[in-house]
């Protein structure tokens, strides 16, 4: 840095003597304290959990830190230098304050003049987040009026508000063409119309996609099945899913609110199935959306675009088979008629998939919606066969289960073999013990890989630099679901610690010092890419309610806003993120990702309360 005398000579003609005094004071003053460094989970930590925060610094030696509350120092310690974090380029230290187990709020970590965002310690911190994540699905329902009385409340963290209410979307009323009597995409042929009016809007647009909707429904159903039937399940876990907990229109009908919410999506999935008597009966249309892209903002009931069915695919068909088979065994003792409807749809879809194994959808009818193309159905066949085997016990599905080789380490809407392994490992039905043993061995190996990856990262996340792609936060959350399942049948602390460390990343212990979940954390998601939660660009529209999970850092930065503002981000992929409504490649929200948030919030609550 130039000396003060040099600066004085350079600026003597421009600045008064008073200005030079201010310059001198600025140079002599240390850098201002950085808020949000150390990086912490801005919601907080379960009481008995391992608690590690990350401090970004250029220092190479250990530094002294303090845990404070209301200006009072509670404990002290020294950081542990970790070197450089490959995905962010940050040089970091770790702060381990696991020994502090006093429940409370307003805690901060302080060192070197820097201060973290505040956080809490306690065992019930994630129950409100679970309910907020669950409310996401009611807010994004198609085919039903979103009423003020159901926009909040329940056991969530926020009150109902008319700003989130809206008329029913896509019901063929007024300018809204809607989802009644929808025909096939222009240029494709079908001699029938379908009316898939229910379901959840998939993401920032108003499309409804079976391949993403099926895995989303599966995740929601898996929360219930885990809580009801897993080895470590208990009545307290199931109670949080009971009737009258979600504050939805179906509350009070005597059925779990979680199952009621899942049913809204299941009925959409089944309505996408080609009826009997038509070519390829039993196959399922890949997706339904507008013919042409709509702009932001746009409430669903104001959408003027014509809607169309995109041709059926084997992957969509098997999504229905897997999700509906899982649903059939859950509803069996609750609503026998609906369970039978689900099972009929699942078995019919299975037979149709066997008859049309090469009917893939890759791209082509995508003007107005995402492609969700997938050219490999082997994993979907394994997944659907697993769920049907567990539900029916029918040995016809056994060869597909026994002869499939799992090579995946991650899972998502296009890669569905690990959900099959998780179902087999519990298991949720009568199945040979050797199959269970094999599934558990494979899952433990994958989970151990996640544990090792966490150890190698500065921000304690199970992601390599290559994992920061579209929906990177969903990659983290899906890995957490697998870790949760493995902890469930092993009880090993390393999997619980890995799960909690990953949760800490999502809620702020990350290079951005940012909570990727709206409404939870001092510095949290505010502007996801969404056509209705668009208050950032139009004051007549609402801002996002609490409980939405952003897709997160994406080194691909496909949208022009991200390309303009973070052009050098591929070298630091964990920082390729903008909380900007126009950054659809880094900040979109979807049912797939929020169903994962719902699962992990439920599990973190149960973990904190010693499942």
C-alpha positions in Angstrom: 0.0 0.0 0.0 1.4 3.5 -0.8 2.5 5.6 2.2 0.4 8.5 3.4 2.9 11.0 2.0 2.7 9.5 -1.5 -1.1 9.6 -1.3 -1.0 13.2 -0.1 1.0 14.3 -3.1 -1.2 12.4 -5.5 -4.4 13.9 -4.2 -3.3 17.3 -3.0 -5.0 19.1 -5.9 -8.3 17.2 -5.4 -8.8 17.0 -1.7 -8.9 19.5 1.2 -6.7 19.0 4.2 -9.8 17.7 6.1 -10.2 15.0 3.4 -6.6 14.0 3.8 -7.1 13.5 7.6 -10.0 11.2 6.8 -7.8 9.2 4.4 -5.2 8.9 7.1 -7.7 7.6 9.6 -9.0 5.1 7.1 -5.6 3.7 6.4 -4.8 3.4 10.1 -8.1 1.7 10.9 -8.3 -2.1 10.8 -10.7 -3.7 8.3 -14.3 -3.6 9.4 -15.6 -6.7 11.2 -17.2 -9.2 8.8 -20.7 -10.2 9.7 -21.5 -13.8 8.9 -17.9 -15.0 9.4 -17.6 -17.5 11.0 -20.1 -19.4 8.9 -22.7 -21.2 11.0 -26.0 -23.0 10.8 -28.2 -19.9 11.1 -31.1 -21.9 12.5 -29.1 -23.9 15.0 -27.8 -27.2 16.3 -29.4 -30.1 18.1 -28.3 -30.1 21.8 -26.2 -33.2 21.7 -25.0 -32.9 18.1 -21.5 -32.3 16.9 -21.2 -28.5 16.4 -18.6 -27.3 14.0 -18.5 -23.9 12.3 -16.2 -22.7 9.5 -14.1 -19.5 9.6 -12.7 -18.0 6.4 -9.3 -16.5 7.0 -5.8 -16.1 5.5 -4.2 -17.0 8.9 -2.2 -20.2 9.0 -2.0 -20.5 12.8 -4.8 -21.3 15.2 -6.9 -18.3 16.4 -8.8 -17.7 19.6 -12.6 -17.7 19.4 -15.5 -17.1 21.8 -19.1 -18.2 22.0 -21.2 -15.3 23.1 -24.8 -14.6 24.1 -26.0 -11.1 24.7 -22.4 -9.8 24.8 -21.4 -12.4 27.5 -18.7 -14.9 26.7 -19.8 -18.4 27.5 -16.9 -20.6 26.3 -13.6 -20.0 24.5 -11.4 -22.1 22.3 -8.9 -22.2 19.4 -9.6 -22.8 15.7 -8.2 -25.7 13.8 -6.6 -24.7 10.4 -7.9 -26.7 7.5 -6.1 -25.2 4.5 -7.9 -24.5 1.3 -11.4 -25.6 0.4 -11.3 -26.9 -3.2 -14.9 -26.0 -4.2 -14.7 -22.4 -2.9 -11.1 -21.4 -3.0 -11.4 -20.2 0.6 -8.7 -20.8 3.2 -10.6 -21.9 6.3 -10.4 -22.9 10.0 -12.9 -25.0 11.9 -14.4 -24.1 15.3 -15.6 -27.0 17.3 -18.0 -26.1 20.1 -19.7 -29.5 20.5 -19.1 -29.5 24.2 -21.6 -26.6 24.7 -25.0 -28.1 25.2 -27.1 -25.4 26.8 -30.3 -24.8 25.0 -31.1 -21.2 24.0 -31.0 -18.7 21.2 -29.1 -15.6 20.2 -25.7 -17.3 20.3 -22.9 -16.0 18.1 -19.2 -17.0 17.5 -16.7 -14.1 17.6 -13.0 -13.9 16.7 -10.6 -11.5 15.1 -13.3 -8.8 15.2 -15.6 -10.9 13.1 -19.0 -12.2 14.2 -21.2 -15.0 13.0 -24.9 -14.7 12.4 -26.9 -15.7 15.4 -28.2 -19.3 16.0 -29.9 -21.4 18.5 -29.3 -24.7 20.3 -32.2 -27.1 21.0 -33.9 -30.3 19.9 -37.1 -28.9 18.4 -35.6 -26.3 16.0 -36.5 -28.3 12.8 -40.1 -29.1 13.5 -41.3 -25.7 12.3 -39.0 -26.1 9.3 -40.6 -29.4 8.5 -44.1 -27.9 8.6 -43.0 -24.9 6.5 -41.4 -27.2 3.9 -44.7 -29.2 3.9 -46.7 -26.1 3.3 -44.8 -25.5 0.0 -46.9 -28.2 -1.6 -50.3 -26.7 -0.7 -49.1 -23.3 -2.0 -48.1 -24.9 -5.3 -51.2 -27.0 -5.9 -52.9 -26.9 -9.3 -56.6 -27.0 -9.7 -57.7 -25.6 -6.4 -58.2 -22.2 -4.9 -55.4 -21.3 -2.4 -57.4 -19.9 0.5 -56.1 -17.4 3.0 -57.1 -19.6 6.0 -54.7 -22.3 4.7 -51.8 -20.2 3.7 -50.1 -20.4 7.1 -51.0 -21.6 10.5 -50.9 -25.2 11.4 -47.7 -26.0 13.3 -45.4 -23.9 11.0 -43.5 -20.8 11.8 -45.7 -18.2 10.0 -49.2 -16.9 10.1 -51.8 -17.1 7.3 -51.8 -14.1 5.0 -54.1 -13.1 2.1 -51.1 -12.1 0.0 -50.5 -15.8 -0.6 -54.1 -16.6 -1.5 -55.1 -17.0 -5.2 -57.8 -18.4 -7.4 -57.5 -22.0 -8.6 -55.1 -22.3 -11.5 -55.7 -24.0 -14.9 -59.4 -24.8 -14.6 -60.5 -23.5 -18.1 -62.0 -20.4 -16.6 -61.8 -17.0 -18.3 -58.5 -16.5 -20.1 -57.1 -19.6 -18.4 -57.2 -22.5 -20.8 -56.6 -25.1 -18.1 -56.1 -28.8 -17.6 -59.6 -30.1 -18.4 -59.8 -32.1 -21.6 -56.2 -31.6 -22.6 -55.1 -33.0 -25.9 -51.7 -34.1 -27.1 -48.9 -31.8 -28.3 -49.3 -30.3 -31.7 -47.9 -32.6 -34.3 -48.4 -35.8 -32.2 -51.4 -38.0 -32.3 -53.8 -39.3 -29.7 -57.5 -40.0 -29.9 -58.4 -39.0 -26.4 -58.3 -36.1 -24.0 -57.1 -36.2 -20.3 -58.0 -34.0 -17.4 -55.1 -34.1 -15.0 -56.2 -31.0 -13.1 -54.6 -31.8 -9.7 -50.9 -32.2 -8.8 -48.2 -29.7 -7.8 -46.7 -27.1 -10.1 -43.3 -28.4 -10.6 -41.0 -25.4 -10.2 -40.9 -21.7 -11.2 -43.2 -22.4 -14.1 -46.6 -23.9 -14.2 -45.6 -27.3 -15.8 -46.4 -30.6 -14.2 -43.8 -33.4 -14.9 -44.4 -37.0 -14.1 -40.7 -38.0 -13.9 -40.0 -35.2 -11.4 -43.4 -35.5 -9.8 -43.1 -39.3 -9.2 -39.9 -39.1 -7.2 -41.3 -36.1 -5.3 -44.3 -38.1 -4.2 -42.1 -41.0 -3.3 -40.0 -38.8 -1.0 -43.1 -37.4 0.8 -44.5 -40.9 1.1 -41.2 -42.2 2.4 -41.4 -39.8 5.3 -44.6 -41.5 6.4 -43.3 -45.0 5.8 -40.1 -44.4 7.6 -41.9 -42.9 10.6 -44.5 -45.7 10.7 -42.4 -48.8 9.9 -38.6 -48.3 10.1 -36.6 -50.0 12.8 -36.1 -46.8 14.8 -39.7 -45.5 14.3 -41.9 -44.6 17.3 -45.3 -43.1 17.9 -43.9 -39.6 18.5 -42.4 -39.6 15.0 -45.7 -40.6 13.4 -47.7 -38.1 15.5 -46.1 -35.1 13.7 -47.7 -36.4 10.5 -51.2 -36.8 11.9 -54.4 -35.3 10.9 -54.8 -31.6 11.7 -51.1 -30.9 11.6 -50.6 -29.3 8.2 -53.6 -26.9 8.1 -54.8 -27.9 4.6 -58.4 -28.3 3.3 -58.3 -32.0 4.1 -57.3 -31.5 7.7 -59.9 -33.1 10.0 -60.8 -35.9 7.7 -59.2 -38.5 9.9 -56.3 -39.2 7.6 -52.7 -38.1 8.0 -52.3 -34.7 6.5 -49.0 -35.9 4.9 -50.9 -38.6 3.1 -53.6 -36.2 2.1 -51.0 -33.9 0.5 -49.3 -36.7 -1.3 -52.7 -37.9 -2.6 -53.1 -34.6 -4.5 -50.0 -35.4 -6.5 -50.8 -39.1 -6.8 -54.2 -38.4 -8.4 -52.4 -36.2 -10.9 -49.9 -38.9 -11.8 -52.7 -41.5 -12.3 -54.7 -39.0 -14.4 -51.7 -38.9 -16.8 -52.1 -42.6 -17.7 -53.5 -43.5 -21.1 -56.9 -45.1 -20.7 -57.8 -48.6 -21.6 -59.0 -49.1 -25.2 -56.4 -46.7 -26.7 -53.0 -47.4 -28.3 -50.3 -47.9 -25.6 -52.9 -48.0 -22.8 -51.3 -47.9 -19.4 -48.4 -45.8 -20.5 -48.0 -42.4 -18.8 -47.6 -39.1 -20.5 -44.2 -37.6 -19.8 -45.4 -34.1 -18.9 -48.1 -31.4 -19.2 -47.3 -27.7 -19.7 -47.9 -24.6 -21.7 -47.2 -24.4 -25.4 -44.8 -21.5 -25.1 -42.9 -19.9 -22.3 -44.7 -17.5 -20.0 -43.1 -14.5 -18.4 -42.6 -13.4 -14.8 -44.7 -12.6 -12.9 -47.8 -14.7 -13.6 -50.4 -16.1 -11.3 -51.6 -19.6 -12.5 -55.2 -18.5 -13.0 -53.9 -15.7 -15.4 -52.0 -18.0 -17.7 -53.5 -17.6 -21.2 -51.3 -20.2 -23.0 -52.8 -23.4 -24.3 -51.7 -26.5 -22.5 -50.8 -29.9 -24.0 -49.8 -33.4 -23.1 -46.3 -34.5 -24.2 -46.1 -38.0 -25.5 -45.8 -40.9 -23.1 -42.5 -42.4 -22.0 -41.3 -45.5 -20.3 -39.6 -43.6 -17.5 -42.7 -41.6 -16.7 -44.7 -44.9 -16.7 -42.3 -46.5 -14.3 -42.4 -43.4 -12.0 -46.1 -43.9 -11.7 -45.6 -47.6 -11.1 -43.1 -47.0 -8.3 -44.8 -44.1 -6.5 -48.3 -45.7 -6.8 -47.1 -49.1 -5.5 -45.6 -47.4 -2.5 -48.8 -45.5 -1.9 -50.9 -48.7 -2.2 -49.3 -50.3 0.8 -49.5 -47.1 2.9 -53.2 -46.5 2.2 -54.1 -50.2 2.5 -55.3 -49.9 6.1 -56.5 -46.3 5.7 -58.5 -46.1 2.5 -58.8 -49.5 0.8 -60.5 -48.2 -2.3 -57.8 -45.6 -3.0 -55.1 -48.2 -2.2 -56.6 -50.5 -4.8 -56.8 -47.7 -7.3 -53.1 -47.0 -6.8 -52.2 -50.7 -7.1 -54.2 -51.1 -10.3 -52.5 -48.0 -11.8 -49.1 -49.3 -10.7 -49.5 -52.9 -12.1 -51.1 -51.6 -15.3 -48.1 -49.2 -15.8 -45.7 -52.0 -15.2 -47.2 -54.1 -17.9 -47.3 -51.2 -20.3 -43.6 -50.4 -19.6 -42.7 -54.0 -20.3 -44.5 -53.8 -23.6 -42.9 -50.5 -24.6 -39.4 -50.5 -23.0 -37.8 -48.2 -25.6 -40.3 -45.4 -25.5 -38.0 -42.7 -24.2 -38.6 -39.0 -24.1 -35.4 -37.0 -24.6 -36.5 -33.6 -26.0 -38.6 -32.1 -28.7 -41.8 -30.7 -27.1 -40.1 -28.3 -24.7 -41.2 -24.9 -25.7 -42.9 -23.9 -22.5 -41.4 -26.5 -20.1 -38.3 -28.4 -19.1 -37.4 -31.5 -21.1 -36.7 -33.9 -18.2 -35.3 -36.2 -20.9 -34.0 -39.7 -19.8 -32.7 -42.3 -22.2 -32.1 -45.1 -19.7 -34.9 -47.0 -17.9 -33.0 -49.8 -16.3 -32.9 -48.0 -12.9 -36.6 -47.1 -13.1 -37.4 -50.8 -13.9 -35.4 -51.8 -10.8 -37.1 -49.1 -8.7 -40.7 -50.0 -9.8 -40.1 -53.7 -9.5 -38.8 -53.2 -5.9 -41.8 -51.2 -4.8 -44.2 -53.6 -6.5 -42.4 -56.6 -4.9 -42.6 -55.1 -1.4 -46.3 -54.2 -1.8 -47.5 -57.4 -3.5 -45.0 -60.1 -2.7 -45.5 -61.3 -6.3 -42.4 -63.1 -7.4 -42.8 -61.9 -11.0 -40.9 -58.8 -9.9 -38.0 -60.6 -8.3 -35.7 -61.1 -11.4 -35.6 -57.3 -12.0 -34.7 -56.8 -8.3 -32.1 -59.6 -8.1 -30.4 -59.1 -11.4 -29.9 -55.3 -11.3 -26.4 -54.0 -10.5 -26.3 -50.7 -8.6 -23.3 -48.5 -9.7 -24.7 -45.1 -8.6 -23.4 -43.0 -5.7 -26.1 -40.3 -6.0 -29.7 -40.2 -7.0 -32.2 -37.7 -8.5 -35.3 -37.7 -10.7 -33.3 -39.4 -13.6 -31.4 -41.8 -11.4 -33.7 -43.9 -9.2 -31.9 -47.1 -8.2 -30.9 -45.8 -4.7 -34.5 -45.2 -3.6 -35.0 -48.8 -4.5 -32.1 -49.8 -2.3 -33.4 -47.7 0.6 -36.8 -49.4 0.4 -35.2 -52.9 0.3 -32.8 -52.1 3.2 -35.6 -51.3 5.7 -37.4 -53.4 4.4 -41.1 -52.3 4.0 -42.3 -55.7 3.0 -41.5 -59.4 3.1 -38.4 -60.0 1.1 -35.5 -62.5 1.3 -33.0 -61.6 4.0 -30.1 -62.0 1.5 -31.6 -59.1 -0.6 -31.9 -56.9 2.5 -28.3 -57.7 3.5 -27.0 -56.9 0.1 -28.9 -53.6 -0.1 -27.7 -52.5 3.4 -24.1 -53.4 2.4 -24.3 -51.3 -0.7 -25.9 -48.3 1.1 -23.3 -48.4 3.8 -20.5 -48.3 1.2 -22.1 -45.3 -0.4 -22.7 -43.5 2.9 -19.1 -44.2 4.0 -18.0 -42.4 0.8 -20.1 -39.4 1.8 -18.5 -39.4 5.2 -15.0 -39.3 3.7 -16.0 -36.5 1.3 -17.2 -34.4 4.2 -13.9 -34.9 6.0 -12.1 -33.5 2.9 -14.1 -30.3 2.5 -13.7 -27.1 4.4 -17.4 -26.6 4.7 -18.2 -30.2 5.8 -20.5 -31.0 2.9 -20.7 -34.3 1.0 -20.1 -32.6 -2.3 -17.0 -32.6 -4.5 -16.3 -29.6 -6.8 -18.0 -31.6 -9.6 -21.3 -31.8 -7.7 -22.0 -28.1 -8.0 -24.4 -28.4 -10.9 -28.1 -27.5 -11.4 -29.8 -28.3 -8.1 -26.6 -28.9 -6.1 -28.5 -28.4 -2.9 -30.8 -31.2 -3.8 -27.8 -33.4 -4.3 -26.8 -32.7 -0.7 -30.3 -33.3 0.6 -30.7 -36.6 -1.3 -27.4 -37.7 0.1 -28.7 -36.8 3.5 -31.8 -39.0 3.0 -29.5 -41.9 2.2 -27.4 -41.2 5.3 -30.6 -41.1 7.4 -31.6 -44.5 6.1 -28.2 -46.0 6.9 -28.2 -44.5 10.3 -31.6 -46.0 10.8 -30.5 -49.6 10.4 -26.9 -49.2 11.8 -27.3 -46.6 14.6 -23.7 -45.6 13.9 -22.9 -42.0 15.1 -20.7 -41.2 12.0 -23.8 -41.3 9.8 -25.8 -39.0 12.2 -22.8 -36.6 12.3 -22.5 -36.6 8.6 -26.3 -35.9 8.3 -26.1 -32.9 10.7 -23.0 -31.5 9.1 -24.7 -31.5 5.7 -27.8 -29.8 7.3 -25.4 -27.1 8.7 -24.2 -26.5 5.1 -27.7 -25.9 3.7 -28.5 -23.4 6.5 -25.4 -21.3 6.4 -22.2 -23.1 7.0 -21.2 -22.6 3.4 -19.0 -20.2 1.3 -21.9 -17.8 0.9 -22.7 -17.7 4.6 -26.3 -18.0 3.3 -29.3 -20.1 4.4 -30.7 -21.6 1.2 -34.1 -22.0 2.9 -36.5 -19.0 2.8 -37.5 -17.5 6.1 -34.9 -19.4 8.2 -31.7 -17.6 9.1 -30.6 -14.0 9.3 -29.3 -14.1 5.7 -31.7 -16.4 3.9 -33.3 -17.0 0.5 -35.6 -14.2 -0.6 -35.9 -14.2 -4.4 -36.3 -17.7 -5.8 -37.3 -18.0 -9.5 -41.0 -18.4 -9.3 -43.9 -16.9 -11.3 -46.2 -16.2 -8.3 -43.8 -15.5 -5.5 -42.5 -12.6 -7.5 -42.7 -9.6 -5.1 -39.1 -8.8 -6.0 -40.2 -7.5 -9.4 -43.9 -6.7 -8.9 -45.3 -5.3 -5.6 -48.7 -6.8 -6.4 -47.3 -10.3 -6.1 -46.2 -11.9 -2.8 -42.6 -12.7 -1.7 -41.8 -16.3 -1.0 -43.1 -17.8 2.3 -40.8 -19.6 4.6 -39.7 -23.2 3.8 -38.6 -23.1 0.2 -35.2 -24.7 -0.8 -33.2 -23.0 -3.5 -31.4 -25.2 -6.0 -28.1 -23.5 -5.0 -24.7 -23.1 -6.6 -24.4 -24.2 -10.2 -21.1 -23.9 -12.1 -23.0 -24.2 -15.4 -24.7 -20.7 -14.8 -27.0 -21.2 -17.8 -29.1 -18.0 -17.2 -27.9 -14.6 -18.5 -28.2 -12.8 -15.2 -25.8 -15.3 -13.5 -23.5 -15.2 -16.5 -23.3 -11.4 -16.3 -22.8 -11.2 -12.5 -20.6 -14.2 -11.7 -18.7 -14.9 -14.9 -15.6 -16.3 -13.2 -17.5 -18.7 -10.9 -16.6 -22.0 -12.6 -13.2 -21.8 -10.8 -15.0 -21.6 -7.5 -18.2 -23.6 -8.1 -19.5 -23.5 -4.5 -19.9 -19.7 -5.0 -21.8 -19.9 -8.3 -25.1 -18.6 -6.8 -27.3 -15.5 -6.9 -30.4 -14.9 -4.8 -32.0 -13.3 -7.8 -35.5 -14.1 -9.2 -34.1 -14.0 -12.7 -31.3 -16.5 -12.0 -33.2 -19.6 -12.8 -30.1 -21.8 -13.1 -29.0 -21.1 -9.6 -32.1 -20.1 -7.7 -35.1 -22.1 -8.9 -37.3 -24.1 -6.5 -39.0 -27.4 -7.3 -41.2 -30.0 -5.7 -38.4 -32.5 -6.0 -36.0 -30.4 -4.0 -38.6 -29.3 -1.4 -39.7 -32.9 -0.8 -36.1 -33.6 0.1 -36.1 -30.6 2.5 -39.3 -32.0 4.0 -37.7 -35.4 4.6 -34.4 -34.1 6.1 -36.2 -31.6 8.4 -38.4 -34.4 9.7 -35.4 -36.6 10.3 -33.3 -33.9 11.9 -36.1 -33.3 14.4 -36.3 -37.0 15.1 -32.6 -37.3 15.4 -32.4 -34.4 17.9 -35.1 -36.2 19.9 -33.3 -39.5 19.9 -35.1 -41.7 17.4 
